[in-house]
Amino acid sequence: MSPSTAPTSTGARGSTAESDERASTAPELSTRASSWAQPNHAAWAVYRHRLYWVNQAPTGSIGRANLRGPLDVHENFVPSEQGSSQGDLEEPCGVAVDSTGIYWTDRVGGAVGHANLDGTGGRTLIAGGYATACGIALSSPYIYFAHSPYTGAGSIARALKSGDHVDPAFITGLNGPCGAALYGHDLYFADGATIDRTDLASPDPTSATAQIILGTKDACGVAVDGLFAGRIRVLAHRSGSGGTERLTITVSNPGTIRVTPLGAAARRLRPLHATVHRAGRATLILRPISAAGQQRAPSRGHIARLRLQYTPNGGITTINAVTLPLPT
């Protein structure tokens, strides 16, 4: 995985914020909070020194406030569509903003909405029809949004910013995606018990999706900053002499790798801590714990479960679970 480049778009629930858009000193917002509608605190976006958020009660709306100078709080910057059949502000859940306007997803109606940067012209961009839509990210010329159908697995959908060419199954086989953020060509999203990442440059985004953080508790909402998560992939595996197991891997950046055998493999193989000095291919050799392990022939159908922790220099640690079939 190559290191991510500077963020190119905002995303929500929780979004990236371009470094030149960040306020040097943020005004105190809590002094006005008691007079606001009920905010969804995980659904926000920052664009050109302004903070945007979604309100879910008493009626759905998009709020906006300045991050520099006077607060100039607009609780209903994009107002609710009460009395409208569109319904895409019934319960907004996720907002993203760029030079083309304000975009949001609706948890109840399952629609994607759009308004002009001045808050006018609110409309349904992509009609509903999903059980939920919660989380949206932008990268020219596309919209990416998390949704779950009434039955079956959840997915990440993609469409043009015009609302055309909707692909509801751009990334499939998910548990319950909620929240999305873009950094460079990587899309990050929460999916219940995991935080996932997809390389959008891949010809098969579903296969390119990796669970980079495990064990989250019904996660919903992600944000990404300048730290990047590198990529590691196992290319090949071979059982060597003396009970060793050799892994051929590829990494995006120099860094450190920890391999921890799990389950039955922990009784046969030693943990490994290795340093890789350059991007590209490398070989990891897992050695047996004892001489008995060197001589023991694996039983038919035996597998080894490993945990790979990869930390690129200057980046964050990702954890991958690997299952290796051993010789029969």
Backbone bond lengths (Angstrom), bond angles and torsions (degrees), N, CA, C in turn:
res aa  C-N    CA-C-N  psi(-1)  N-CA   C-N-CA  omega(-1)  CA-C   N-CA-C  phi
1 M - - - 1.443 - - 1.504 109.48 -
2 S 1.270 117.57 129.83 1.452 119.26 178.14 1.503 108.94 -81.69
3 P 1.344 118.27 153.21 1.444 118.81 179.46 1.501 110.10 -64.08
4 S 1.335 115.28 144.33 1.449 119.30 -177.41 1.518 110.40 -68.57
5 T 1.304 115.06 149.10 1.451 120.50 176.44 1.508 109.25 -91.04
6 A 1.316 116.40 -176.60 1.457 119.82 -177.94 1.506 110.29 -59.88
7 P 1.338 118.62 144.76 1.457 120.71 -177.62 1.506 111.23 -61.84
8 T 1.322 116.16 140.67 1.447 120.73 -176.69 1.513 113.49 -109.13
9 S 1.326 117.59 -8.29 1.453 118.11 -177.96 1.511 109.76 -156.72
10 T 1.311 114.78 163.05 1.450 119.20 172.00 1.499 108.74 -91.59
11 G 1.318 116.10 155.23 1.455 120.82 178.02 1.506 108.59 -144.90
12 A 1.314 118.11 163.65 1.441 120.62 -177.54 1.501 107.99 -149.92
13 R 1.181 122.95 157.96 1.454 136.91 6.34 1.514 108.50 -71.91
14 G 1.284 117.02 114.40 1.450 120.22 -169.59 1.505 107.09 81.10
15 S 1.338 119.33 126.49 1.444 119.48 -172.88 1.500 111.20 -137.41
16 T 1.327 115.64 163.90 1.441 119.45 170.74 1.516 108.22 -73.20
17 A 1.311 115.45 151.89 1.448 119.96 178.36 1.511 107.80 -131.05
18 E 1.338 118.58 121.10 1.436 121.08 -177.42 1.523 109.78 -59.63
19 S 1.334 115.60 141.11 1.459 119.33 -171.50 1.516 112.03 -60.68
20 D 1.352 117.63 -34.78 1.452 118.06 -179.08 1.513 112.32 -78.37
21 E 1.354 116.76 -3.05 1.453 120.08 176.51 1.520 111.77 -96.55
22 R 1.329 118.38 -8.84 1.446 120.27 -174.84 1.516 110.98 -77.62
23 A 1.301 115.64 137.90 1.454 119.48 -179.14 1.522 110.04 -76.76
24 S 1.337 115.31 142.01 1.460 118.67 176.80 1.514 110.52 -71.18
25 T 1.323 117.30 -34.34 1.464 122.03 174.20 1.517 107.28 -137.75
26 A 1.308 117.33 120.14 1.462 121.05 -178.97 1.519 109.96 -85.27
27 P 1.339 119.35 134.63 1.456 121.00 177.63 1.513 110.41 -67.24
28 E 1.316 116.30 157.69 1.463 121.89 179.66 1.521 109.15 -77.11
29 L 1.333 116.19 110.29 1.459 120.61 -176.70 1.517 112.34 -86.43
30 S 1.329 117.88 -24.52 1.459 120.01 -171.95 1.518 112.52 -66.99
31 T 1.333 119.00 -18.22 1.457 120.80 -179.52 1.516 111.92 -65.76
32 R 1.334 116.86 -20.37 1.448 119.79 -179.64 1.519 112.67 -108.77
33 A 1.334 116.52 -3.15 1.463 119.36 -169.82 1.517 113.23 -60.65
34 S 1.314 118.23 -32.48 1.459 120.44 -174.75 1.515 112.11 -65.13
35 S 1.343 117.81 -19.76 1.456 119.86 -177.63 1.524 112.57 -98.24
36 W 1.342 117.04 -0.16 1.456 119.38 -177.17 1.525 111.73 -86.89
37 A 1.322 114.16 164.98 1.462 119.13 168.14 1.518 108.41 -70.13
38 Q 1.326 115.81 172.48 1.455 119.80 -178.59 1.525 110.12 -71.26
39 P 1.355 118.81 113.25 1.458 119.72 -177.81 1.517 111.67 -86.04
40 N 1.307 115.58 154.87 1.450 121.29 167.64 1.520 105.06 -94.35
41 H 1.328 117.07 102.43 1.450 120.86 -167.67 1.518 112.81 -68.12
42 A 1.338 118.65 -16.69 1.461 120.53 -178.65 1.519 112.59 -94.39
43 A 1.329 117.59 -3.49 1.453 121.16 -177.16 1.519 108.88 -110.73
44 W 1.324 115.53 98.63 1.460 118.97 -176.24 1.514 109.64 -150.74
45 A 1.330 115.72 164.47 1.457 121.92 176.27 1.521 108.04 -151.16
46 V 1.306 117.13 153.88 1.461 122.96 177.16 1.512 108.07 -123.01
47 Y 1.335 116.25 131.49 1.464 121.00 176.77 1.512 108.79 -149.82
48 R 1.319 115.79 124.03 1.462 123.25 177.39 1.525 112.57 50.03
49 H 1.322 114.22 55.91 1.468 122.33 174.50 1.525 112.89 64.28
50 R 1.319 116.96 23.02 1.461 120.64 177.30 1.524 109.23 -127.53
51 L 1.328 114.51 141.77 1.456 122.08 178.22 1.526 109.19 -101.73
52 Y 1.326 115.46 131.85 1.462 122.24 177.20 1.525 108.67 -117.78
53 W 1.327 117.18 143.61 1.466 120.81 178.31 1.522 108.87 -148.12
54 V 1.330 116.00 166.92 1.463 120.50 177.90 1.519 109.49 -106.52
55 N 1.318 116.44 140.24 1.463 124.33 171.96 1.522 108.05 -106.54
56 Q 1.329 115.86 133.31 1.461 119.54 -178.51 1.522 113.34 -109.67
57 A 1.310 118.05 -10.38 1.462 120.67 179.90 1.528 108.06 -150.08
58 P 1.331 118.87 149.15 1.474 126.10 -0.23 1.526 113.35 -72.31
59 T 1.353 117.59 -24.79 1.462 120.88 172.69 1.515 107.91 -132.96
60 G 1.316 116.07 155.61 1.446 119.47 -178.02 1.519 112.88 -69.90
61 S 1.342 116.41 141.75 1.461 121.48 176.69 1.522 108.58 -164.78
62 I 1.321 115.83 169.40 1.459 122.95 174.08 1.520 107.93 -111.36
63 G 1.345 116.84 127.83 1.451 121.25 177.66 1.516 111.73 -101.44
64 R 1.354 115.35 161.73 1.457 120.14 177.38 1.518 109.87 -148.31
65 A 1.342 115.79 144.78 1.462 121.71 175.47 1.523 108.44 -148.49
66 N 1.323 115.72 153.27 1.457 120.82 177.14 1.525 110.45 -76.42
67 L 1.320 116.52 146.96 1.456 121.17 172.98 1.523 111.55 -100.39
68 R 1.302 118.00 -8.67 1.460 122.83 175.74 1.518 108.79 -132.57
69 G 1.311 115.61 141.45 1.455 119.58 -178.68 1.509 111.42 74.96
70 P 1.344 117.35 -156.53 1.471 120.25 179.70 1.523 110.89 -58.63
71 L 1.336 115.32 144.54 1.461 119.20 -178.61 1.524 112.68 -59.06
72 D 1.328 116.29 -46.71 1.459 121.38 -179.29 1.527 110.42 50.00
73 V 1.333 116.08 58.00 1.460 122.04 -175.84 1.528 110.62 -74.28
74 H 1.321 115.92 128.88 1.465 122.57 173.17 1.521 107.49 -120.04
75 E 1.311 115.87 98.72 1.459 120.50 -176.84 1.523 111.50 -63.64
76 N 1.330 116.61 -37.67 1.466 121.87 -179.50 1.523 109.51 -116.82
77 F 1.337 115.44 56.82 1.464 119.74 -178.51 1.520 110.50 -61.57
78 V 1.338 116.45 -44.92 1.471 121.21 166.41 1.517 105.32 -110.00
79 P 1.332 117.87 106.14 1.467 119.89 -169.68 1.517 113.04 -74.79
80 S 1.330 113.78 165.49 1.456 121.56 176.47 1.513 109.84 -63.83
81 E 1.325 114.87 152.19 1.460 120.39 177.87 1.518 109.98 -101.30
82 Q 1.317 117.08 50.27 1.457 120.44 178.78 1.527 109.57 -59.51
83 G 1.323 115.27 135.83 1.450 119.53 -179.68 1.508 113.33 83.71
84 S 1.335 117.02 -4.52 1.457 120.31 179.30 1.513 109.62 -94.63
85 S 1.299 115.48 149.72 1.465 119.78 177.13 1.524 111.67 -83.00
86 Q 1.355 117.25 -6.08 1.451 119.60 -177.16 1.520 110.91 -70.19
87 G 1.328 117.20 -51.05 1.450 120.71 171.82 1.507 115.57 71.67
88 D 1.349 119.44 12.13 1.455 118.98 -175.53 1.519 112.50 -84.61
89 L 1.324 118.47 7.79 1.459 122.72 169.16 1.515 109.90 -122.51
90 E 1.308 116.14 28.23 1.454 119.94 178.63 1.525 110.26 -67.24
91 E 1.335 116.15 -48.01 1.458 121.18 175.96 1.533 108.20 -149.02
92 P 1.334 116.92 75.71 1.467 119.40 -176.14 1.522 111.69 -60.11
93 C 1.314 115.30 143.20 1.459 121.00 -175.78 1.524 107.73 -148.31
94 G 1.325 115.66 84.96 1.457 120.70 -177.08 1.505 111.13 116.21
95 V 1.336 116.60 130.93 1.463 121.83 179.00 1.515 108.46 -142.70
96 A 1.325 116.55 144.89 1.456 123.01 176.68 1.523 108.10 -143.16
97 V 1.318 116.44 146.00 1.461 121.35 -173.99 1.521 109.62 -136.76
98 D 1.331 116.22 135.97 1.458 120.80 168.51 1.526 107.90 -147.26
99 S 1.316 116.96 -166.42 1.466 120.17 -174.03 1.517 112.57 -65.68
100 T 1.325 118.29 -15.54 1.462 120.75 -179.16 1.518 113.04 -91.72
101 G 1.323 118.14 -4.39 1.457 119.61 176.00 1.511 114.20 135.91
102 I 1.324 115.32 -167.65 1.458 124.57 -178.66 1.532 107.75 -106.89
103 Y 1.332 115.48 128.28 1.462 121.11 -179.30 1.523 108.79 -121.70
104 W 1.328 117.01 147.84 1.460 119.92 177.03 1.529 109.42 -150.58
105 T 1.330 114.42 161.07 1.463 121.26 173.15 1.524 108.24 -113.46
106 D 1.322 115.84 155.77 1.458 121.77 -178.25 1.520 110.15 -117.50
107 R 1.323 116.18 125.49 1.464 121.11 -176.36 1.530 111.95 -66.48
108 V 1.317 117.38 -38.34 1.462 120.57 -174.17 1.525 111.41 -88.18
109 G 1.307 116.58 -51.92 1.464 118.92 -176.78 1.510 113.59 -76.97
110 G 1.350 117.32 -21.58 1.456 120.58 -179.75 1.510 113.68 74.48
111 A 1.332 117.80 15.10 1.454 121.40 -177.19 1.522 110.92 -95.23
112 V 1.331 115.77 167.61 1.461 123.68 170.47 1.523 107.05 -114.58
113 G 1.329 116.58 128.04 1.452 121.35 -179.11 1.505 112.47 -109.92
114 H 1.338 116.49 164.66 1.455 122.39 179.64 1.520 109.25 -147.11
115 A 1.327 115.59 142.60 1.458 121.56 173.45 1.521 108.21 -141.00
116 N 1.328 115.37 160.49 1.457 120.29 175.81 1.523 110.12 -69.37
117 L 1.332 116.99 163.56 1.459 120.82 -179.21 1.522 112.66 -63.70
118 D 1.339 118.08 -21.26 1.465 119.94 177.12 1.526 112.01 -88.49
119 G 1.338 117.39 7.18 1.457 121.25 176.89 1.507 114.80 88.76
120 T 1.311 118.16 -5.51 1.460 121.03 -178.59 1.527 110.09 -91.22
121 G 1.311 114.80 169.20 1.461 120.97 172.41 1.511 114.57 72.27
122 G 1.341 118.00 27.12 1.457 120.28 178.63 1.520 111.39 -59.43
123 R 1.309 116.57 131.89 1.465 119.90 -176.54 1.528 109.78 -155.52
124 T 1.321 114.45 164.47 1.454 120.41 173.26 1.521 108.10 -81.38
125 L 1.325 116.81 118.39 1.457 121.70 179.42 1.522 110.84 -87.20
126 I 1.336 115.74 -44.07 1.464 121.87 178.28 1.525 106.61 -129.68
127 A 1.309 116.82 121.49 1.460 120.98 -176.14 1.523 110.43 -64.89
128 G 1.347 114.66 156.59 1.455 121.13 -179.04 1.518 112.25 -72.41
129 G 1.330 114.09 -155.18 1.447 119.43 -176.52 1.513 111.57 124.11
130 Y 1.337 116.49 -0.75 1.458 122.06 175.91 1.525 107.77 -107.96
131 A 1.318 116.98 157.09 1.462 119.71 177.87 1.521 110.23 -62.69
132 T 1.333 116.45 -44.44 1.457 120.96 178.55 1.514 109.00 -145.82
133 A 1.304 115.63 154.16 1.459 122.53 168.67 1.519 105.58 -138.85
134 C 1.320 116.84 117.84 1.463 119.59 -172.52 1.521 109.57 -147.07
135 G 1.326 116.36 101.37 1.446 121.67 178.98 1.513 111.03 118.25
136 I 1.345 116.17 129.30 1.458 120.64 -175.62 1.516 109.25 -147.13
137 A 1.330 116.48 144.86 1.456 122.70 177.05 1.519 108.33 -141.06
138 L 1.327 115.98 153.46 1.454 121.76 -173.95 1.518 110.79 -123.31
139 S 1.314 115.82 139.05 1.457 122.01 172.47 1.518 106.68 -156.46
140 S 1.318 116.30 113.92 1.461 121.11 -173.52 1.526 110.94 -50.10
141 P 1.350 115.88 130.62 1.468 128.21 3.08 1.521 113.31 -101.05
142 Y 1.352 117.78 23.85 1.457 120.02 -168.15 1.526 114.10 -111.51
143 I 1.339 113.23 158.22 1.457 124.80 166.23 1.527 106.76 -110.47
144 Y 1.329 116.67 135.59 1.460 121.76 172.41 1.525 107.21 -118.75
145 F 1.324 117.88 129.40 1.458 118.56 179.51 1.519 110.78 -141.79
146 A 1.340 114.45 146.02 1.458 122.07 -177.98 1.521 109.12 -88.10
147 H 1.315 116.23 134.43 1.463 118.77 177.93 1.510 110.28 -150.93
148 S 1.320 114.18 159.89 1.461 121.58 177.56 1.517 108.11 -130.02
149 P 1.337 118.19 132.26 1.463 120.44 178.56 1.518 110.79 -76.51
150 Y 1.312 116.29 174.37 1.464 120.10 178.53 1.524 111.14 -65.93
151 T 1.318 116.89 -32.44 1.460 120.74 175.51 1.525 108.19 -136.98
152 G 1.312 115.75 150.86 1.457 119.90 176.83 1.518 112.54 93.23
153 A 1.334 114.86 -172.28 1.457 121.67 -174.84 1.529 111.60 -77.06
154 G 1.337 114.76 156.53 1.451 120.70 175.32 1.516 110.91 -80.60
155 S 1.330 115.80 173.07 1.450 119.90 -178.30 1.518 110.49 -158.80
156 I 1.319 115.47 169.40 1.456 122.87 169.13 1.519 106.67 -104.21
157 A 1.316 116.09 126.25 1.457 121.32 178.95 1.525 109.65 -98.41
158 R 1.321 115.75 157.07 1.461 121.14 175.51 1.515 109.54 -134.64
159 A 1.323 116.11 143.16 1.459 121.11 176.91 1.514 108.61 -151.46
160 L 1.309 116.46 161.68 1.454 120.27 171.69 1.524 109.44 -70.07
161 K 1.324 117.20 155.30 1.459 120.10 -179.79 1.519 112.12 -63.71
162 S 1.304 116.91 -17.99 1.459 120.38 175.46 1.518 111.76 -74.28
163 G 1.355 116.72 -12.14 1.451 121.26 -176.06 1.515 113.08 94.09
164 D 1.323 117.11 -2.17 1.458 121.19 -178.87 1.527 111.03 -88.18
165 H 1.334 114.75 167.27 1.466 123.88 174.10 1.528 112.12 51.77
166 V 1.318 115.20 55.24 1.462 121.15 178.97 1.529 109.85 -74.56
167 D 1.316 116.15 126.91 1.460 122.27 174.46 1.521 107.11 -114.93
168 P 1.339 118.04 97.60 1.466 120.12 -176.27 1.522 113.70 -71.81
169 A 1.324 117.41 -10.09 1.465 121.12 -177.07 1.525 110.40 -121.87
170 F 1.326 116.72 43.19 1.468 120.32 179.76 1.526 110.31 -64.51
171 I 1.346 116.66 -43.09 1.463 122.70 172.06 1.517 106.28 -128.71
172 T 1.316 118.18 123.61 1.458 121.33 -171.33 1.526 111.61 -117.66
173 G 1.350 114.30 175.83 1.461 121.35 174.12 1.510 114.52 74.49
174 L 1.337 117.88 28.73 1.462 121.39 -177.21 1.525 110.58 -95.95
175 N 1.331 115.48 162.63 1.465 120.36 -177.91 1.523 111.78 -84.70
176 G 1.304 117.13 -53.05 1.454 121.63 -179.44 1.510 109.61 -168.20
177 P 1.340 118.36 70.76 1.465 120.47 -175.35 1.513 112.29 -60.64
178 C 1.312 114.96 140.17 1.466 120.15 -175.96 1.513 108.39 -155.44
179 G 1.312 117.17 108.03 1.449 121.34 -178.13 1.516 110.77 96.62
180 A 1.331 116.86 144.13 1.461 121.28 -179.67 1.514 109.16 -152.60
181 A 1.340 116.27 145.59 1.463 121.96 177.00 1.516 108.62 -149.24
182 L 1.317 116.30 142.90 1.456 122.46 179.68 1.516 110.41 -109.32
183 Y 1.331 114.88 141.94 1.461 120.84 171.33 1.517 106.49 -144.25
184 G 1.338 115.73 113.48 1.454 119.25 -173.75 1.512 109.48 61.61
185 H 1.343 117.66 -129.29 1.464 120.84 178.74 1.517 112.03 -100.19
186 D 1.336 117.00 15.61 1.463 120.86 178.76 1.522 110.78 -105.18
187 L 1.320 116.30 134.02 1.460 123.02 174.88 1.522 108.45 -105.93
188 Y 1.332 116.86 126.11 1.459 123.20 178.54 1.527 108.40 -110.02
189 F 1.331 116.76 142.57 1.462 119.52 176.61 1.520 109.40 -155.83
190 A 1.321 115.40 152.77 1.464 121.84 175.52 1.522 108.51 -85.75
191 D 1.341 115.75 144.08 1.470 120.01 -178.87 1.522 109.84 -143.56
192 G 1.331 115.22 63.04 1.456 119.66 177.60 1.507 112.50 74.32
193 A 1.327 117.48 -99.04 1.462 122.08 -175.87 1.527 112.93 -92.60
194 T 1.331 117.76 5.49 1.463 120.79 -178.27 1.522 111.20 -141.47
195 I 1.342 114.82 160.69 1.455 122.04 164.74 1.523 105.36 -110.32
196 D 1.321 116.86 126.88 1.452 122.19 -174.20 1.523 111.13 -112.48
197 R 1.329 114.32 159.45 1.456 120.88 176.92 1.521 109.03 -138.84
198 T 1.322 115.72 138.69 1.460 121.89 178.71 1.520 109.83 -126.37
199 D 1.312 116.12 136.13 1.456 121.87 173.48 1.524 107.90 -84.89
200 L 1.328 116.75 108.32 1.460 120.63 -176.62 1.526 112.26 -70.96
201 A 1.327 116.62 -12.59 1.465 119.52 176.57 1.520 111.94 -80.01
202 S 1.323 116.87 -8.50 1.460 120.70 -178.70 1.523 110.70 -74.96
203 P 1.338 117.69 143.27 1.473 119.64 175.27 1.523 112.68 -69.91
204 D 1.331 117.62 -15.88 1.467 122.07 178.87 1.525 108.36 -130.50
205 P 1.339 118.05 85.61 1.468 120.81 -175.44 1.522 113.68 -59.47
206 T 1.327 118.08 -33.00 1.467 119.45 179.36 1.518 110.66 -64.03
207 S 1.317 117.48 -47.12 1.463 121.00 178.94 1.523 111.56 -67.10
208 A 1.335 117.00 -26.88 1.462 121.45 -178.96 1.523 112.61 -84.06
209 T 1.333 117.72 2.13 1.458 121.46 -179.89 1.522 110.29 -83.66
210 A 1.333 115.98 128.63 1.461 121.42 179.95 1.524 109.42 -125.35
211 Q 1.326 116.25 143.26 1.458 121.96 174.18 1.525 107.41 -84.94
212 I 1.327 117.04 107.38 1.465 120.10 -173.34 1.530 112.31 -95.76
213 I 1.321 117.85 -19.83 1.465 121.51 175.91 1.517 107.11 -134.00
214 L 1.335 115.86 126.00 1.461 120.93 -176.30 1.519 110.87 -109.16
215 G 1.325 116.46 156.59 1.455 121.59 171.84 1.507 115.79 80.67
216 T 1.337 118.78 19.97 1.457 120.02 175.32 1.526 109.51 -73.74
217 K 1.304 116.37 162.22 1.461 122.07 -174.85 1.523 109.88 -109.14
218 D 1.323 116.11 92.30 1.460 121.84 178.93 1.528 110.03 51.57
219 A 1.341 115.87 51.92 1.465 121.73 -174.85 1.521 111.32 -63.18
220 C 1.322 114.98 144.78 1.457 120.29 177.41 1.522 108.29 -156.48
221 G 1.320 116.74 106.54 1.451 121.01 179.90 1.514 111.17 117.08
222 V 1.324 117.69 125.32 1.449 122.01 179.13 1.519 109.25 -137.33
223 A 1.335 116.03 153.80 1.455 123.07 173.07 1.516 107.43 -142.39
224 V 1.312 117.26 150.70 1.455 122.31 -176.55 1.519 108.49 -131.88
225 D 1.374 115.44 136.98 1.463 118.50 176.46 1.518 108.98 -122.35
226 G 1.324 116.98 -153.80 1.455 121.25 -172.51 1.507 115.23 -68.38
227 L 1.326 118.95 -19.56 1.455 119.56 175.25 1.517 109.64 -71.34
228 F 1.299 116.47 140.65 1.453 119.42 -177.88 1.518 110.09 -119.90
229 A 1.295 114.88 156.75 1.456 121.89 176.97 1.521 107.56 -107.65
230 G 1.328 116.73 120.47 1.456 120.73 -178.04 1.521 112.08 -73.78
231 R 1.325 115.82 174.24 1.457 121.54 179.99 1.521 109.51 -114.73
232 I 1.311 116.08 136.25 1.455 123.02 173.50 1.515 107.87 -131.82
233 R 1.332 116.19 139.34 1.461 120.34 -178.98 1.519 109.00 -142.91
234 V 1.315 115.93 136.18 1.452 121.12 175.54 1.523 108.33 -85.22
235 L 1.328 116.39 119.50 1.458 121.29 -178.58 1.518 112.42 -91.30
236 A 1.323 116.28 -36.99 1.463 119.21 -176.21 1.518 109.55 -157.68
237 H 1.336 115.28 159.48 1.457 122.21 178.49 1.519 108.50 -139.77
238 R 1.344 114.83 138.90 1.468 119.12 178.77 1.517 108.95 -146.16
239 S 1.311 115.57 133.73 1.459 120.41 174.73 1.517 108.54 -81.20
240 G 1.355 115.95 124.05 1.450 120.44 -177.22 1.512 112.23 -100.30
241 S 1.315 115.64 -173.45 1.458 121.36 179.87 1.519 110.04 -72.56
242 G 1.332 115.67 155.55 1.458 120.52 176.74 1.507 114.27 70.23
243 G 1.324 117.64 21.58 1.461 120.34 177.65 1.512 114.79 79.53
244 T 1.341 118.03 12.70 1.469 120.45 -179.97 1.528 110.63 -82.05
245 E 1.317 114.82 156.18 1.460 122.28 173.73 1.525 107.34 -124.09
246 R 1.334 116.38 124.34 1.462 121.77 -176.36 1.526 109.25 -108.28
247 L 1.325 115.05 125.82 1.461 121.63 177.07 1.520 108.96 -110.41
248 T 1.313 116.15 128.54 1.468 120.65 170.08 1.516 107.27 -98.27
249 I 1.326 115.97 121.53 1.453 120.96 -175.62 1.523 109.55 -123.85
250 T 1.306 115.98 167.82 1.454 121.97 168.50 1.516 108.05 -132.18
251 V 1.341 117.01 138.65 1.458 122.35 -179.50 1.529 108.76 -127.13
252 S 1.299 114.93 153.48 1.465 120.24 -177.07 1.517 112.96 -81.60
253 N 1.352 116.27 -25.82 1.454 120.24 -173.81 1.520 110.37 -147.75
254 P 1.333 117.86 157.18 1.462 119.13 169.73 1.526 109.78 -58.14
255 G 1.329 116.96 149.63 1.455 120.08 -179.71 1.515 110.51 171.31
256 T 1.323 115.52 -159.94 1.459 121.41 -179.15 1.526 110.36 -119.66
257 I 1.331 115.32 150.60 1.459 121.95 -179.42 1.522 108.54 -132.08
258 R 1.300 116.30 131.76 1.464 122.28 171.83 1.513 108.18 -116.55
259 V 1.322 115.65 126.48 1.467 121.33 177.51 1.520 107.43 -112.86
260 T 1.325 116.79 121.60 1.463 122.35 -178.98 1.519 109.31 -118.11
261 P 1.330 118.19 112.05 1.467 119.83 174.32 1.531 110.18 -65.11
262 L 1.311 116.36 144.00 1.464 122.22 -178.04 1.526 109.79 -121.39
263 G 1.325 115.75 155.67 1.452 120.83 175.19 1.516 112.27 60.08
264 A 1.335 115.97 -133.74 1.465 120.89 -178.56 1.519 111.73 -62.65
265 A 1.331 117.01 -30.87 1.460 119.94 -179.85 1.525 111.47 -64.44
266 A 1.342 117.42 -28.16 1.462 120.93 -179.90 1.521 111.94 -68.17
267 R 1.323 116.62 -20.48 1.464 119.99 178.24 1.529 112.17 -87.34
268 R 1.323 116.01 -8.32 1.458 119.32 -177.35 1.526 114.00 -117.24
269 L 1.359 116.96 -32.07 1.459 120.69 -173.26 1.525 111.24 -116.54
270 R 1.327 115.26 145.69 1.464 120.89 177.69 1.531 109.95 -81.79
271 P 1.330 117.59 147.36 1.468 119.79 170.46 1.525 109.72 -63.16
272 L 1.306 116.01 158.29 1.462 121.41 -178.53 1.518 110.29 -132.39
273 H 1.335 116.37 135.10 1.460 122.70 172.39 1.520 106.96 -123.23
274 A 1.335 116.29 116.14 1.456 120.24 -175.21 1.523 110.44 -129.18
275 T 1.324 115.32 153.93 1.464 122.43 174.77 1.519 108.30 -114.24
276 V 1.323 116.06 129.16 1.467 120.61 175.00 1.521 107.70 -106.15
277 H 1.321 116.69 130.83 1.464 121.65 -171.76 1.521 113.52 -98.04
278 R 1.316 116.94 -5.93 1.461 119.25 179.01 1.525 109.05 -152.23
279 A 1.320 115.09 157.80 1.462 120.26 176.18 1.525 109.55 -71.47
280 G 1.326 115.70 155.54 1.451 120.51 177.98 1.511 112.33 114.71
281 R 1.320 117.02 -152.81 1.451 121.86 -174.34 1.523 111.79 -80.21
282 A 1.319 114.16 148.88 1.465 121.65 174.88 1.521 107.75 -152.23
283 T 1.326 116.05 160.11 1.459 121.46 178.52 1.520 109.74 -117.01
284 L 1.316 116.58 128.91 1.455 123.13 175.78 1.524 108.15 -108.40
285 I 1.340 117.42 132.49 1.460 121.74 -179.76 1.524 108.85 -116.42
286 L 1.307 115.82 115.41 1.459 122.20 176.58 1.527 108.18 -93.83
287 R 1.315 116.09 127.03 1.460 120.60 -174.82 1.526 110.22 -106.72
288 P 1.333 116.93 152.66 1.475 120.97 -179.19 1.519 111.04 -71.17
289 I 1.314 114.93 155.68 1.456 120.68 179.95 1.517 111.53 -72.46
290 S 1.339 117.05 -38.67 1.459 120.39 -173.84 1.513 110.33 -137.96
291 A 1.345 114.72 170.37 1.456 119.79 176.47 1.513 111.14 -62.67
292 A 1.332 116.26 -32.53 1.464 119.85 177.58 1.519 110.56 -61.84
293 G 1.342 114.30 -38.02 1.457 118.59 178.57 1.507 111.68 -66.73
294 Q 1.349 117.48 -29.75 1.448 120.45 178.22 1.522 111.67 -66.97
295 Q 1.339 116.01 -34.14 1.454 119.99 -174.18 1.524 112.62 -93.04
296 R 1.330 116.36 -16.11 1.461 119.50 -174.34 1.525 110.33 -71.41
297 A 1.298 116.23 124.48 1.461 119.88 175.41 1.521 108.71 -85.19
298 P 1.323 117.76 130.53 1.463 119.26 -179.87 1.515 111.23 -64.29
299 S 1.315 116.16 141.53 1.459 121.08 179.08 1.515 110.01 -73.47
300 R 1.297 115.00 161.37 1.466 120.30 -177.98 1.535 110.06 -59.48
301 G 1.337 115.27 131.73 1.456 120.39 177.88 1.514 114.41 78.36
302 H 1.334 118.67 8.28 1.454 121.41 -178.65 1.529 110.03 -69.00
303 I 1.311 116.87 142.19 1.459 121.02 177.90 1.517 109.28 -129.06
304 A 1.318 115.82 158.21 1.458 122.14 175.39 1.521 108.01 -118.03
305 R 1.320 115.67 128.71 1.465 121.13 176.81 1.528 108.17 -103.39
306 L 1.320 115.19 129.45 1.454 121.23 -177.07 1.523 110.28 -128.77
307 R 1.324 115.17 151.16 1.467 121.05 170.43 1.519 108.02 -112.61
308 L 1.335 116.87 121.82 1.458 122.80 178.58 1.523 109.40 -104.47
309 Q 1.323 116.43 120.68 1.458 122.17 175.27 1.521 107.49 -110.85
310 Y 1.322 115.58 119.15 1.462 121.48 -176.23 1.519 109.37 -119.96
311 T 1.340 116.13 125.20 1.454 121.52 178.97 1.525 108.83 -123.29
312 P 1.332 118.54 103.81 1.460 119.47 176.30 1.525 109.80 -69.26
313 N 1.314 116.83 150.13 1.463 120.00 178.42 1.525 109.88 -58.48
314 G 1.322 116.10 123.54 1.459 121.08 -178.94 1.506 114.44 81.29
315 G 1.340 118.03 5.40 1.457 120.52 -177.49 1.508 112.23 -118.60
316 I 1.316 115.94 -169.00 1.452 121.85 -178.87 1.522 109.59 -105.69
317 T 1.325 115.14 158.12 1.462 121.16 -177.12 1.526 111.11 -79.32
318 T 1.323 116.04 134.74 1.458 121.28 170.68 1.522 108.67 -114.89
319 I 1.310 115.82 149.86 1.462 121.99 -177.58 1.518 108.76 -121.31
320 N 1.324 115.90 128.27 1.452 121.36 179.28 1.522 109.79 -124.98
321 A 1.313 116.64 137.59 1.460 121.69 174.23 1.529 108.88 -95.45
322 V 1.329 116.37 130.12 1.461 121.70 -176.38 1.518 109.14 -125.46
323 T 1.305 116.90 134.96 1.465 122.57 174.55 1.522 108.15 -116.71
324 L 1.316 115.38 123.33 1.467 121.14 -177.37 1.519 110.27 -112.38
325 P 1.327 117.86 123.92 1.472 119.05 172.67 1.527 109.56 -76.18
326 L 1.313 117.09 131.18 1.457 121.43 177.70 1.520 109.38 -95.57
327 P 1.315 117.92 161.92 1.455 120.66 -176.22 1.525 112.37 -59.28
328 T 1.309 115.83 146.35 1.466 120.30 178.59 1.528 109.65 -93.13
